[in-house]
Amino acid sequence: MSSLGSSFSSLKGLLQKGKKKQVPFSDLFIWFQDILEKNNAALAIIADMDGKTGGDFIFDKKYLSDNVKKLAELVRRNAYNLNYITDNRYPELYGVIEGIIKKLEADLSGKITASEVPKIYFLDKIEDGMEDVVGCKAYNISRIMALSEVGIPDGFVVTIGGFRDYLAYNNLFEAIDTALEKCKNEPEAIESISNGLRLKLLGGEIPPSLRRHLLAAGEQLCGARQDRCRLAVRSSGIGEDGSLSFAGIHDSLLNVQFHELLSSYKKVLASLYSKAALEYRLKMDILSLEMAMPVLYQKMVKSRVSGVLFTLDPNDPDRDESILSAGSGIGEAVGGDSEVDTFRVLRNHPYTVVNQQVGSKTHSPASEEPDVSPMKDPCLTHDEIAAIMDTGLLLERFFKVPMDIEWGIDEDGQLWILQARQLNIPASALAQHTQQKNVADGYPVIFRNRGMVAYRGIGAGPVYIVKDEQDLGKFPKGGVLVSQFSPPWLARAIPRASAVITDIGSVTGHMATVAREFRIPTIVGAQIATQLLEAGRKITVDTEKNIVYEGIVQELIRYKLLEKPSFETTPEFQILRRLLKKIAPLYLTNPDAPNFTPKGCRTLHDVMRFIHEKAFQSLVKSGKNSRSFIKRGGKRLKTDMPIDLVLIDIGGGLAKTAKEEVCVDPEDITSIPMKAIWKGLSSPGTWSTEPVPVDMKGFMSSMTRTQGTEIMGNALPNVNLAVLGADYVNLSMPLGYHFTTVIASIGSSPQNNNISFRFAGGVTDITRRSRRASLIAKILEVIGFKVEITGDLVIASSVNLMEENMARQLFVIGKLIGFTRQLDVLLKNDEDIDYYFNKFMEQIDNPANPQ
């Protein structure tokens, strides 16, 4: 296997030399089983890599490199397997795989080079780990855009590639290198050196290609009214607003008009070599040709009031207070040219102002009281202070460090975040914290070491128990989200949460993945959280040690904020995040979609999904009807239900005693997932054989519809078919006028467990079929599935739960197959969806009373 990469070309050659004979049906089982084994091995690697993003495990560069090599070997081999059994039908898969692997190998180099990215990036398109391309200021702003509650002005950044193109086009590299060396040797000449460099930058020409891209981006940002468009053009130098702030050293230009788009770019570039910038870099020993200046363009915010928030007091971080400064108009609190208001605000709701100093201001204040002099009024109301604090602490939780935030409030009262950087805490204030250990000792523990940590960190707040989607609308900012399940719709509340705890869930499930994206401390699978935690109870969740404490442990929260940078700042973690974007996402979910092709595969997971689906189709297309499958070793399932179900055992799916039988009993099924499905399908009250009345409209609709698998575009035999393994099932059921498929792998290792479900069709018009799809989607979401719905098509998935939880989900799916078989006929209005949802859930909760 280790030599697979070097022999890959020869394997392709073997397939392409000549037309192969059809693979015998018995051999298809062996090849399909091999594809499944390699698919599961690849999924286990992906789950393990994804689990590392929670910060609970240490890994190095070798771990990343080894796993990329293993994945490459597994996927390459499966591509060969698929082409072998399909007579080389998909040779383009090889090129797709090699293209993805080439990108992964580039990521493993640990650094994105400027030549690999566009010269212009809009903020919402910036990807993880691109600080060295767009600069820390633009990168921080782009990350905040993921928080839908935070207002960020639209914008774009001219990347480091644009900067280097400018230097190359104007032949400035050598001159700059010589000047920087002179700065080191003759620091007293910095001012004259600075003047010379800035004149060269200002006098240069923007390369034609960069000029076109910059003007096009400006047009897109400003829209049709370019004459009224005003922009803020800011420096986003490499390292700026990162570990070093460079505060006030580089230029920021406000109220820039469209016709100044190009000249403002050169002005900001030139500020990289200002006297102050060169002196600062010389002092910090970072004076080199690697200095670079991406430039950030954003729509201008017409601020009625603006200012700065320090989420902690940098000189006394032990005080549970934030410092908020504000001035009327644009940039008054930042520029230092006028007196401003300063507020000391407690960091917990309702954000009490413990001290305020009101400065003399030249602009209109927030107050509209007629008898109060506007020059003496504070320029912020308490509601505005609370909104700024809410957002500032949200950003603090997101970045996991104390924050220095520039903000503005426009004439409509909208709060905008203009810049956000880590707050620099003096070493003297940090010294006492480096010696603190076990700061939470003495606080009562509610429970510890329950479940799995999906993301490390500290979060605290009141418990809010979520039972259904309606609860999400009332979820408070900074609350601790507690739920029995981990349905994907919980993700909508995660940005507002300080921590998340669920009784059931997996570290690689959709909800946990979203929690990691928003950097929210999360525990899944705790089992007892909803039993022990009451709504409104204040707790502290320490996922560093997997402990839940009684009360708000302020010492622990501050200690975590002030400790060394988190694991996410390491190069290995940044590389892992970039790798996973090309490995883990699954975009090919619908085999009937036009993009379900080799060229449609964007990730290795897509490739694996494509190979699995096409291999299965190759297997089942070898038979035309149930008899043909039985002649080739299939088994008919004995049942009183009106299902002609054929079982194909690829190893361990049926009892050995059933090997010689043509018909088998349900008790002969040994496949873990198929047993769970059958248990639900055959449970009391599930399968009704009573005739369902069809009205004329529904009947006429059914007369125009094709039957069976053609509903979803599959050219598969019209046979109820289950391909079984010991821990695997691929079930396809064309029942009447709708079609269901279930693909599941379940065993003792959660990282290998997954379920994929698809449903479409029906006997009635599209409105009623869509109601049934909505009902199915609602039920699946409640039990933890990620669900997509389009018309009457439902696509759902669940991954990496414990065996008993996955079996429970398959039980529900089995019950759904029978319960909803002809239900589209009965769903005459939207209210019927809720009626049958409640009826089904009552059966799930009380199986002894199915009626």
C-alpha positions in Angstrom: 0.0 0.0 0.0 2.9 2.4 0.7 4.0 2.2 -2.9 0.5 3.0 -4.2 1.3 6.6 -5.0 4.3 5.8 -7.2 2.4 3.0 -9.0 -0.8 5.0 -9.5 0.0 5.8 -13.2 0.7 2.2 -14.0 -2.7 1.2 -12.4 -4.5 3.7 -14.7 -2.6 2.3 -17.6 -3.8 -1.2 -17.0 -7.3 0.0 -17.2 -6.8 2.1 -20.3 -5.0 -0.6 -22.4 -8.1 -2.4 -23.5 -11.7 -3.1 -22.9 -12.2 -5.4 -19.9 -14.7 -8.2 -19.7 -17.7 -7.7 -17.5 -16.8 -8.4 -13.8 -18.6 -11.5 -12.6 -21.5 -10.8 -10.1 -19.8 -12.7 -7.3 -16.6 -10.7 -7.8 -18.6 -7.4 -7.5 -19.3 -8.2 -3.9 -15.5 -8.5 -3.2 -14.7 -5.2 -4.9 -17.6 -3.4 -3.4 -16.6 -4.6 0.1 -13.1 -3.3 -0.5 -14.4 0.1 -1.5 -16.5 0.2 1.7 -13.5 -0.7 3.9 -11.3 2.0 2.3 -14.2 4.5 2.4 -14.6 3.8 6.2 -10.9 4.0 6.8 -10.8 7.4 5.0 -13.9 8.7 7.0 -12.2 7.6 10.3 -9.1 9.7 9.3 -11.2 12.7 8.4 -13.1 12.4 11.7 -9.9 12.2 13.7 -8.5 15.3 11.9 -11.7 17.2 12.4 -11.6 16.3 16.1 -8.2 17.9 16.5 -9.8 21.3 15.7 -11.4 21.3 19.1 -8.0 21.8 20.7 -8.3 18.7 22.9 -5.3 16.9 21.4 -1.8 17.9 20.5 -0.5 17.1 17.0 2.5 18.1 14.8 3.3 18.6 11.2 4.1 14.9 10.7 0.6 14.0 11.9 -0.8 16.2 9.1 1.5 14.9 6.4 1.0 11.3 7.3 -2.8 11.6 7.2 -2.8 13.4 3.9 -0.7 10.6 2.5 -3.0 7.9 3.9 -6.1 9.6 2.5 -4.4 10.0 -0.9 -3.6 6.3 -1.0 -7.2 5.2 0.0 -9.0 7.5 -2.4 -6.6 6.7 -5.3 -7.1 3.0 -4.7 -10.9 3.3 -4.6 -10.8 5.3 -7.9 -9.0 2.3 -9.4 -11.5 -0.1 -7.8 -14.5 1.8 -9.3 -13.0 2.0 -12.7 -12.2 -1.7 -12.6 -15.8 -2.7 -11.9 -17.3 -0.1 -14.3 -15.0 -0.9 -17.3 -13.1 2.4 -16.9 -16.2 4.6 -17.0 -14.7 7.4 -14.9 -11.0 7.9 -15.9 -11.4 11.7 -15.2 -11.5 10.9 -11.5 -7.7 10.5 -11.5 -7.1 14.0 -12.6 -9.6 15.4 -10.1 -8.0 13.5 -7.2 -4.5 14.6 -8.2 -5.6 18.2 -8.4 -7.0 18.1 -4.8 -3.9 16.3 -3.5 -1.6 18.9 -5.2 -3.5 21.7 -3.3 -3.2 19.7 0.0 0.6 19.3 -0.5 0.8 23.1 -1.1 -1.0 23.7 2.2 1.4 21.4 4.0 4.2 23.7 3.1 2.7 25.9 5.9 2.4 29.2 4.1 0.2 30.6 1.3 2.2 32.4 -1.3 0.9 35.5 -2.9 1.0 33.9 -6.3 -1.7 31.4 -5.3 -4.4 34.0 -4.5 -6.1 36.8 -6.3 -4.7 40.3 -6.0 -8.1 41.5 -4.7 -10.2 39.7 -2.1 -13.6 40.8 -0.9 -13.9 40.5 2.9 -16.5 37.7 2.8 -14.3 35.6 0.6 -11.1 35.6 2.8 -10.3 32.1 4.0 -8.7 30.7 7.2 -5.0 31.2 7.6 -4.7 34.1 5.1 -3.1 36.7 7.5 0.1 36.6 5.5 -1.9 37.5 2.3 -4.4 40.1 3.5 -2.8 41.4 6.7 -4.1 40.9 10.2 -6.5 43.9 10.2 -8.4 42.7 7.2 -8.2 39.1 8.3 -9.7 39.9 11.8 -12.5 41.9 10.1 -13.3 39.1 7.7 -13.5 36.6 10.6 -16.0 38.8 12.4 -18.2 38.8 9.3 -19.1 35.2 10.3 -21.0 36.6 13.3 -24.2 37.7 11.6 -25.2 39.9 14.6 -22.2 42.1 14.2 -22.3 45.0 11.7 -19.2 45.2 9.5 -19.0 47.7 6.5 -18.6 45.9 3.2 -15.2 46.0 1.6 -12.3 44.4 -0.1 -8.5 44.2 0.4 -5.7 44.5 -2.1 -3.5 41.6 -1.1 0.3 41.2 -0.6 0.3 40.1 -4.2 -0.9 43.5 -5.3 1.8 45.2 -3.2 4.6 43.1 -4.7 3.3 43.6 -8.2 3.5 47.4 -7.5 7.1 47.1 -6.3 8.1 44.9 -9.2 6.4 47.0 -11.9 8.2 50.1 -10.6 11.6 48.4 -10.0 11.6 49.2 -6.3 12.8 46.1 -4.6 16.5 46.8 -4.8 16.1 50.5 -3.8 14.0 49.5 -0.8 16.4 46.8 0.3 19.4 49.3 0.1 17.4 51.9 2.0 16.4 49.5 4.8 20.0 48.4 5.3 21.0 52.0 5.5 18.4 52.5 8.3 20.0 49.8 10.3 23.5 51.2 9.9 22.6 54.9 10.1 19.5 55.2 12.3 20.1 59.0 12.5 19.3 59.2 8.8 15.9 57.5 9.0 13.9 60.7 8.3 15.7 61.4 5.0 15.6 57.7 4.0 11.8 57.7 4.8 11.2 60.8 2.6 13.1 59.2 -0.3 11.2 55.9 -0.1 7.8 57.6 0.2 8.5 59.8 -2.9 9.4 56.6 -4.9 6.1 54.9 -3.8 4.0 58.0 -4.5 5.6 58.5 -7.8 5.1 55.0 -9.1 2.5 53.7 -11.5 -0.1 51.0 -10.6 0.3 48.0 -12.9 -2.4 47.9 -15.6 -3.8 44.6 -14.4 -3.9 45.7 -10.8 -5.4 49.0 -11.8 -8.3 47.2 -13.7 -9.0 44.9 -10.8 -8.9 47.7 -8.2 -11.3 49.9 -10.2 -13.6 46.9 -10.9 -13.7 46.1 -7.1 -14.4 49.7 -6.3 -17.3 49.8 -8.8 -18.7 46.6 -7.3 -18.5 48.0 -3.8 -19.9 51.4 -4.6 -22.6 50.4 -7.0 -24.3 52.7 -9.4 -23.9 55.9 -7.3 -20.2 56.2 -7.5 -20.3 60.0 -7.2 -21.9 59.7 -3.7 -19.7 56.7 -2.6 -17.3 57.4 0.3 -14.7 54.9 1.4 -12.4 54.4 4.3 -9.0 53.2 3.1 -6.8 51.7 5.8 -3.5 50.0 6.1 -3.5 46.2 6.8 0.2 45.6 7.0 1.6 42.2 7.6 1.8 41.9 11.4 -0.3 45.0 12.0 -3.1 44.4 14.6 -1.5 41.0 15.3 1.1 40.4 18.0 2.2 44.1 17.4 -0.4 46.8 17.0 1.3 49.5 14.9 -1.4 51.7 16.3 -1.5 55.1 14.5 1.7 54.4 12.6 0.4 53.6 9.2 -2.1 55.9 7.3 -5.9 55.5 7.3 -7.8 57.8 4.9 -11.4 58.7 5.5 -14.1 59.9 3.2 -12.2 58.9 0.1 -14.1 59.5 -3.1 -14.3 57.1 -6.0 -11.9 59.2 -8.2 -9.3 59.0 -5.4 -9.4 55.2 -5.4 -6.0 54.8 -7.0 -4.1 57.7 -5.4 -5.3 56.6 -1.9 -3.8 53.1 -2.6 -0.4 54.7 -3.2 -0.7 56.9 -0.1 -1.3 54.0 2.2 1.5 52.0 0.6 3.9 54.9 1.1 3.0 55.0 4.8 4.7 51.7 5.3 8.0 53.7 5.0 7.0 56.7 7.1 9.6 57.9 9.7 7.4 56.5 12.6 7.0 53.2 10.9 10.6 52.7 10.2 11.6 53.7 13.7 9.0 51.3 15.2 10.2 48.4 13.0 13.8 49.1 13.8 13.1 49.1 17.5 11.1 45.8 17.2 13.9 44.3 15.0 11.5 43.6 12.1 13.0 45.9 9.5 13.4 43.9 6.3 12.3 43.5 2.7 9.5 41.2 4.0 7.6 44.3 5.1 4.4 44.3 3.1 1.2 46.4 2.9 -2.1 45.0 1.9 -4.7 47.8 1.8 -8.2 47.6 3.1 -11.1 49.4 1.4 -14.5 49.7 3.2 -17.7 51.7 2.8 -17.5 54.7 5.0 -19.7 54.8 8.1 -21.3 58.2 8.7 -21.0 58.0 12.4 -23.1 60.2 14.7 -20.8 59.0 17.5 -17.7 56.8 17.5 -15.1 55.5 19.8 -13.0 52.7 21.3 -13.8 49.8 23.7 -11.2 48.1 25.8 -12.9 44.9 27.0 -10.5 44.9 30.0 -8.6 47.6 31.8 -5.1 47.0 30.4 -3.5 48.5 33.5 -5.6 46.6 36.0 -7.1 43.5 34.3 -8.3 42.1 37.7 -11.0 44.7 37.8 -14.1 43.3 36.2 -14.6 46.4 34.1 -14.3 47.6 30.5 -13.2 51.0 29.4 -15.3 52.8 26.8 -14.4 56.1 25.2 -16.8 58.0 22.8 -16.8 61.2 20.8 -19.3 62.8 18.5 -18.8 62.4 14.8 -16.2 60.3 13.0 -13.1 59.2 14.7 -13.1 61.7 17.5 -12.3 59.2 20.2 -9.4 57.7 18.2 -7.8 60.8 16.8 -7.1 62.4 20.1 -7.9 65.9 18.7 -10.8 66.6 21.0 -12.2 65.8 24.5 -14.2 62.6 24.7 -16.5 60.8 27.1 -14.9 57.9 29.1 -17.0 55.3 30.8 -16.0 52.5 33.2 -18.5 49.7 32.7 -19.1 46.5 34.6 -18.6 43.5 32.3 -21.8 41.7 33.2 -25.4 42.6 32.2 -27.0 45.2 32.7 -23.5 46.8 32.2 -23.7 49.3 35.0 -21.6 52.5 34.5 -19.5 52.8 37.7 -17.7 55.9 36.6 -18.0 58.4 33.7 -16.1 61.5 32.6 -17.9 63.7 30.1 -15.7 65.9 27.9 -16.6 69.1 26.0 -17.6 68.1 22.5 -18.2 70.1 19.4 -20.9 67.9 17.8 -24.5 67.2 18.7 -24.9 64.7 21.6 -27.1 61.7 21.9 -29.4 63.5 24.3 -32.4 65.4 22.9 -33.4 67.0 26.2 -34.3 70.6 25.4 -33.1 72.1 28.8 -29.7 70.3 28.9 -26.7 71.9 27.3 -25.4 69.6 24.5 -21.8 70.4 25.3 -22.1 68.7 28.7 -24.3 65.7 27.9 -22.7 62.2 27.4 -22.8 61.2 23.7 -24.0 57.7 24.5 -27.3 56.5 26.0 -27.2 53.5 28.3 -28.9 51.3 25.6 -26.1 52.2 23.3 -23.5 51.4 25.9 -25.2 48.1 26.5 -25.2 47.3 22.7 -21.4 48.2 22.5 -20.7 46.0 25.5 -22.7 43.1 24.2 -20.8 43.2 20.9 -17.4 43.7 22.5 -17.8 40.8 24.8 -19.1 38.6 21.9 -15.9 39.5 20.1 -13.8 38.7 23.2 -15.4 35.3 23.4 -14.8 34.7 19.7 -11.1 35.7 19.7 -10.4 34.4 23.2 -8.4 37.4 24.2 -9.1 40.9 25.6 -10.0 43.2 22.7 -9.3 46.7 21.5 -12.3 47.6 19.3 -13.0 50.7 17.2 -16.7 51.3 16.6 -19.2 53.8 15.2 -22.9 54.4 15.5 -24.6 55.9 12.5 -27.6 58.3 12.3 -30.0 55.3 12.2 -28.6 53.9 15.4 -26.8 51.0 13.7 -23.6 49.9 15.5 -20.7 49.1 13.2 -17.3 47.5 14.1 -14.6 49.3 12.2 -11.5 47.6 13.6 -10.7 44.9 16.2 -7.4 43.8 17.5 -6.0 42.0 20.6 -5.6 44.4 23.5 -2.0 44.7 24.6 -1.7 44.1 28.4 1.5 45.5 30.0 3.9 42.8 31.2 3.7 44.2 34.7 -0.1 43.6 34.8 0.3 40.0 33.4 3.1 39.0 35.8 0.8 37.9 38.7 -1.3 35.8 36.4 1.5 33.6 35.1 1.9 32.2 38.6 -1.7 31.4 39.2 -2.8 27.7 39.1 -6.0 26.0 40.0 -7.8 29.3 40.2 -11.2 27.5 40.4 -10.4 25.5 43.5 -13.0 25.9 46.1 -15.9 26.4 43.7 -18.5 23.6 43.8 -18.5 21.2 40.8 -21.8 20.1 39.3 -20.3 17.4 37.1 -17.0 16.6 35.5 -15.6 14.3 32.7 -19.0 13.8 31.1 -19.1 13.4 27.3 -16.6 14.7 24.8 -15.0 18.1 24.4 -15.8 19.5 20.9 -14.0 22.8 21.6 -11.7 23.9 24.4 -12.2 27.1 26.4 -14.1 28.8 29.2 -17.7 30.0 29.1 -20.1 31.2 31.8 -23.6 32.4 32.0 -27.2 31.4 32.8 -28.4 28.0 31.6 -30.9 28.2 28.8 -32.5 24.8 27.9 -33.5 24.5 24.2 -36.2 21.9 23.4 -37.3 23.0 20.0 -36.7 25.7 17.4 -39.2 28.1 19.0 -36.9 28.3 22.0 -34.1 29.8 19.9 -35.8 33.1 19.5 -35.6 33.8 23.2 -32.0 32.6 23.7 -30.1 35.3 25.6 -26.7 36.6 24.6 -24.0 35.0 26.7 -26.3 32.2 27.9 -25.1 28.6 28.2 -27.0 26.6 25.6 -28.1 23.2 27.0 -30.0 20.6 24.9 -30.7 16.9 24.9 -29.9 16.5 21.2 -27.5 18.2 18.8 -29.8 19.1 15.9 -28.2 21.3 13.2 -30.7 24.1 13.9 -29.1 24.7 17.2 -26.3 26.3 15.2 -28.4 29.5 14.8 -28.0 30.3 18.6 -24.4 29.3 18.9 -22.9 32.7 18.0 -24.8 34.2 21.0 -23.8 31.4 23.4 -21.0 31.5 26.0 -20.9 27.7 26.0 -22.8 24.6 24.8 -23.6 21.3 26.5 -25.7 18.5 24.9 -26.7 15.1 26.3 -26.3 13.4 22.9 -24.0 14.4 20.1 -20.6 13.9 18.4 -17.5 16.0 18.2 -17.7 15.8 14.4 -21.4 16.5 14.0 -22.7 19.6 12.3 -23.5 21.4 15.5 -20.1 20.8 17.0 -18.4 21.9 13.8 -20.3 25.2 13.9 -19.4 25.6 17.5 -15.7 25.3 16.6 -16.1 27.8 13.8 -17.5 30.3 16.3 -15.0 29.2 19.0 -17.6 28.4 21.6 -16.6 26.0 24.4 -18.6 22.9 23.8 -19.3 19.5 25.4 -21.3 16.9 23.6 -22.7 13.6 24.8 -22.8 14.6 28.5 -25.9 12.5 29.0 -27.0 14.2 32.3 -26.9 17.9 31.5 -30.6 18.4 31.0 -31.3 16.4 34.2 -28.9 18.4 36.4 -29.0 21.9 35.0 -32.1 24.1 35.5 -33.0 27.0 33.4 -31.6 30.3 34.7 -28.9 28.7 36.9 -25.6 30.4 36.5 -22.7 28.1 35.7 -19.1 28.1 34.4 -18.2 25.6 31.7 -14.5 24.7 31.7 -13.9 22.5 28.6 -10.1 22.7 29.2 -10.7 20.2 32.0 -14.2 19.1 31.2 -15.7 20.5 34.4 -19.0 22.4 35.0 -18.9 24.7 38.0 -21.6 26.2 40.1 -21.8 30.0 39.7 -19.7 32.4 37.6 -16.0 31.8 38.3 -14.6 35.2 37.3 -11.0 34.3 38.3 -11.1 31.4 35.8 -12.5 33.5 33.0 -9.9 36.3 33.5 -7.1 33.7 33.8 -8.0 32.2 30.5 -8.2 35.5 28.8 -4.8 36.6 30.0 -2.9 33.4 29.5 -0.6 32.6 26.5 -2.2 32.6 23.0 -4.5 29.6 22.4 -3.7 26.5 20.3 -5.4 28.2 17.3 -2.4 30.5 16.8 0.0 27.7 16.1 1.1 27.1 12.5 0.0 23.4 12.7 -3.5 24.4 13.6 -3.8 26.9 10.7 -2.5 24.3 8.3 -5.1 21.8 9.6 -7.9 24.2 9.1 -6.8 24.8 5.5 -6.4 21.1 4.8 -9.9 20.3 6.1 -11.5 22.8 3.8 -10.2 20.7 0.9 -10.9 17.3 2.6 -14.0 17.2 4.8 -16.9 19.2 3.4 -19.5 17.2 1.4 -21.0 19.1 -1.5 -22.2 16.2 -3.5 -25.3 15.1 -1.5 -27.7 14.4 -4.3 -26.8 11.8 -6.9 -29.5 13.2 -9.3 -28.0 16.7 -9.3 -26.3 17.8 -12.6 -23.0 18.3 -10.7 -22.8 14.8 -9.4 -19.9 14.0 -11.6 -16.1 13.7 -11.2 -15.6 17.3 -12.1 -18.2 18.3 -9.5 -16.0 16.9 -6.7 -14.5 19.7 -4.8 -13.1 17.8 -1.8 -11.8 14.3 -1.1 -15.1 13.6 0.8 -16.9 14.4 -2.5 -14.7 11.9 -4.3 -15.4 9.2 -1.8 -19.2 9.9 -1.9 -19.1 9.7 -5.8 -17.2 6.5 -5.8 -19.5 4.8 -3.2 -22.7 5.8 -5.1 -21.4 4.7 -8.5 -20.0 1.4 -7.1 -23.4 0.7 -5.5 -25.2 1.5 -8.7 -22.9 -0.9 -10.6 -23.7 -3.6 -8.1 -27.5 -3.3 -8.1 -27.8 -2.7 -11.9 -26.5 -6.2 -12.5 -30.0 -7.4 -11.7 -33.3 -6.5 -13.4 -35.8 -7.7 -10.8 -36.1 -9.5 -7.5 -35.8 -13.0 -9.2 -32.6 -12.1 -10.9 -31.0 -11.1 -7.6 -32.3 -14.2 -5.8 -30.8 -16.4 -8.6 -27.4 -14.7 -7.9 -27.5 -15.3 -4.1 -30.0 -12.7 -2.9 -32.5 -13.7 -0.1 -36.2 -12.8 0.1 -37.3 -11.5 3.5 -40.3 -13.3 5.1 -42.8 -10.7 6.4 -46.5 -10.1 6.6 -46.0 -6.5 5.4 -46.5 -5.8 1.7 -42.8 -5.5 1.0 -41.0 -7.7 -1.5 -37.6 -7.0 0.1 -34.4 -8.7 -1.3 -31.3 -8.9 0.9 -27.8 -9.2 -0.5 -25.2 -10.1 2.1 -21.7 -8.9 1.3 -20.3 -10.4 4.6 -21.7 -10.6 8.1 -25.1 -9.2 7.2 -27.1 -12.4 7.7 -26.7 -15.4 10.0 -24.6 -18.2 8.7 -27.5 -20.6 9.1 -29.4 -18.6 6.4 -26.7 -19.1 3.8 -28.5 -21.9 2.0 -32.0 -20.5 2.3 -33.8 -18.6 -0.4 -36.2 -16.9 2.1 -35.0 -15.7 5.5 -36.6 -14.5 8.7 -36.1 -11.0 10.2 -34.3 -12.8 13.1 -31.6 -13.9 10.5 -30.5 -10.3 10.0 -27.2 -9.7 11.8 -26.4 -6.3 10.2 -26.5 -3.8 13.0 -28.0 -0.9 11.0 -30.5 -3.1 9.1 -31.7 -4.6 12.4 -32.4 -1.1 13.7 -34.3 -0.1 10.6 -36.3 -3.3 10.6 -37.1 -2.8 14.3 -38.7 0.6 13.5 -40.3 -0.5 10.3 -42.0 -3.5 12.0 -42.9 -1.7 15.3 -46.6 -1.5 16.3 -48.6 1.2 14.6 -46.1 1.8 11.9 -47.3 0.0 8.8 -51.0 0.6 7.9 -52.5 -1.6 5.2 -55.8 0.3 5.2 -56.7 1.9 1.8 -56.1 5.6 1.7 -58.7 7.6 -0.3 -57.3 9.6 -3.2 -59.2 12.6 -4.4 -59.6 13.3 -8.1 -56.8 16.0 -8.1 -54.4 13.7 -6.4 -55.4 10.8 -8.7 -54.9 12.9 -11.9 -51.5 14.1 -10.6 -50.4 10.5 -10.0 -51.4 9.5 -13.6 -48.8 11.8 -15.0 -45.9 10.6 -12.7 -43.5 7.8 -13.4 -43.0 5.2 -10.7 -40.2 3.9 -8.6 -36.6 5.0 -8.9 -37.3 7.2 -11.9 -38.7 9.7 -9.4 -35.2 10.7 -8.3 -33.6 10.1 -11.7 -32.0 6.8 -10.8 -32.0 4.1 -13.5 -32.0 1.4 -10.8 -34.1 -1.8 -10.8 -37.6 -1.3 -9.4 -36.8 -3.6 -6.5 -36.8 -3.2 -2.7 -33.2 -4.0 -2.1 -30.9 -4.0 0.9 -27.1 -4.6 0.5 -25.9 -5.8 4.0 -22.7 -6.0 5.8 -22.1 -6.6 9.5 -22.0 -2.9 10.2 -23.3 -1.6 6.8 -26.6 -1.3 4.9 -27.5 0.3 1.6 -31.3 0.2 1.4 -33.3 1.3 -1.6 -37.1 1.1 -1.5 -39.3 2.2 -4.4 -42.6 2.0 -2.5 -45.4 2.8 -4.9 -44.8 6.3 -6.1 -42.0 7.4 -3.8 -38.4 6.3 -3.3 -36.3 6.0 -0.1 -32.7 5.3 0.2 -30.8 4.8 3.5 -27.0 4.3 3.6 -25.6 3.6 7.0 -22.4 2.3 8.8 -22.7 1.7 12.5 -20.3 0.0 14.9 -18.4 0.5 18.1 -16.2 3.3 16.8 -18.1 6.5 16.5 -15.7 8.0 14.0 -16.9 5.4 11.5 -20.6 5.8 12.1 -22.7 7.7 9.6 -26.2 7.7 8.1 -27.4 9.2 4.8 -31.1 9.4 4.0 -33.0 10.4 0.9 -36.7 10.6 0.2 -38.8 11.9 -2.7 -42.0 11.4 -4.6 -45.6 10.6 -3.9 -49.0 10.0 -5.4 -50.3 13.5 -5.2 -49.6 17.0 -6.4 -46.3 18.8 -5.5 -48.0 20.8 -2.7 -49.0 17.7 -0.7 -45.8 15.9 -1.5 -43.8 18.9 -0.2 -45.9 18.9 3.0 -44.9 15.3 3.6 -41.2 16.2 2.9 -41.6 19.0 5.5 -43.0 16.6 8.0 -40.1 14.1 7.5 -37.5 16.9 7.7 -39.1 18.2 10.9 -38.9 14.8 12.6 -35.3 14.1 11.4 -34.1 17.5 12.6 -35.6 16.9 16.1 -33.5 13.6 16.4 -30.3 15.3 15.3 -30.1 15.0 11.5 -28.7 17.7 9.3 -31.5 18.2 6.7 -31.8 19.8 3.3 -35.2 20.0 1.6 -36.1 21.0 -2.0 -39.7 20.5 -3.0 -40.6 16.9 -2.2 -36.9 15.9 -1.9 -35.4 15.3 1.5 -31.7 14.8 2.0 -30.5 14.1 5.6 -27.3 13.0 7.3 -25.9 12.2 10.7 -22.4 11.3 11.6 -20.1 10.0 14.4 -22.6 9.3 17.2 -22.3 6.4 19.5 -23.7 3.1 18.3 -26.8 3.2 20.4 -27.7 6.7 19.3 -27.2 5.9 15.7 -29.3 2.8 16.1 -32.1 4.9 17.7 -32.0 7.2 14.6 -32.3 4.3 12.3 -35.2 3.0 14.3 -37.0 6.3 13.7 -36.1 6.1 10.0 -37.6 2.6 9.8 -40.7 3.8 11.4 -40.9 6.9 9.1 -40.7 4.7 6.0 -43.9 2.9 7.1 -45.7 5.8 8.8 -45.4 8.3 5.9 -45.9 5.7 3.1 -49.2 7.2 1.8 -49.3 10.2 4.1 -49.1 12.8 1.3 -52.7 12.0 0.4 -53.8 13.0 4.0 -51.8 16.2 4.2 -54.5 18.5 2.9 -53.3 21.7 4.6 -50.2 22.9 6.5 -51.9 22.4 9.9 -51.9 18.6 9.2 -48.1 18.7 9.3 -48.1 19.5 13.0 -50.9 17.0 13.7 -49.0 14.1 12.2 -45.7 15.3 13.7 -47.2 15.1 17.2 -48.9 11.8 16.4 -45.6 10.3 15.2 -43.6 11.7 18.2 -46.2 10.2 20.6 -45.5 6.8 19.1 -41.8 7.3 19.5 -42.1 8.4 23.1 -44.8 5.8 24.0 -44.3 2.8 21.7 -46.6 0.7 23.9 -49.5 2.9 22.8 -49.0 3.3 19.0 -52.5 4.6 18.4 
